Every structure is written in C-alpha cells, then in structure tokens.
C-alpha cells in the first residue's frame, strides 16, 4: 500500500467519526424532543466522545496530508 492510500484512509476515518458525531447529536435531539432526557444525555455524551475522536482523526489526516505534500515537493 502506498503512502497516499494511508492519507486517504486517514481522511475516511476522520469523516466516519464526524458522521458518528452527527448521528449521536441527531439521536440526542430526538430523545430531548420526546422528553426522554436521560437518553438525550447519554447520546449527547456519545456525541462528545465521537467529536473528540473526530478532532484527533482530523488532526492526524491533516498531518499525513501535509507530510505527503512535503514529500511530493522534494521529488
């Protein structure tokens, strides 16, 4: 597998975590709208967890992209 594939995979991983975050937020909103505040809180906590993972994955993808771009510029 070449290093560009690692960059692509890193961006896909970040996108997946962002999608998980959005799904948890939507689910939390649905529960809050129904008055199920305990379930709302749990999904909000899940959203925060996914958000933190998405942030870390985004930083990693950015670093890999920058490293790949720098390596390409040296060729």
C-alpha positions in Angstrom: 0.0 0.0 0.0 1.5 3.4 -0.9 1.6 6.3 1.4 -1.2 8.1 -0.5 -3.6 5.3 0.5 -2.7 6.0 4.1 -3.7 9.6 3.6 -7.0 8.6 2.0 -7.7 6.2 4.8 -6.9 8.8 7.4 -9.4 11.2 5.8 -12.1 8.4 5.6 -11.6 7.6 9.3 -12.0 11.3 10.2 -15.1 11.5 8.1 -16.6 8.4 9.7 -16.1 9.9 13.2 -17.7 13.2 12.1 -20.7 11.1 10.8 -20.9 9.3 14.1 -20.9 12.6 15.9 -23.7 13.9 13.8 -25.8 10.8 14.2 -25.4 10.9 18.0 -26.4 14.6 18.0 -29.5 13.9 15.9 -30.4 11.0 18.2 -29.9 13.1 21.3 -32.2 15.8 19.8 -34.9 13.3 19.0 -34.8 12.0 22.6 -34.8 15.5 24.1 -37.8 16.4 21.8 -39.7 13.4 23.3 -38.8 14.4 26.8 -36.5 11.4 27.3 -33.8 13.4 29.0 -31.8 10.5 30.3 -31.4 9.0 26.9 -30.8 12.5 25.5 -27.9 13.0 27.9 -26.4 9.6 27.1 -26.5 10.3 23.3 -25.1 13.8 24.0 -22.2 12.2 25.9 -21.7 9.8 23.0 -21.6 12.7 20.6 -18.9 14.4 22.7 -16.9 11.2 22.6 -17.2 10.9 18.8 -16.4 14.6 18.5 -13.2 14.2 20.4 -12.3 11.2 18.2 -13.2 13.1 15.1 -10.9 16.0 16.1 -8.0 13.7 16.7 -8.6 11.8 13.4 -8.9 15.2 11.6 -5.6 16.3 13.0 -3.9 13.1 12.0 -5.3 13.3 8.5 -4.1 16.9 8.2 -0.6 15.9 9.4 -0.5 13.0 6.9 -1.6 15.2 4.1 1.0 17.8 4.9 3.7 15.2 5.2 2.7 13.7 1.9 2.6 17.1 0.2 6.1 17.9 1.5 7.4 14.5 0.4 6.0 15.1 -3.1 7.5 18.6 -3.3 11.0 17.2 -2.6 10.8 14.8 -5.6 
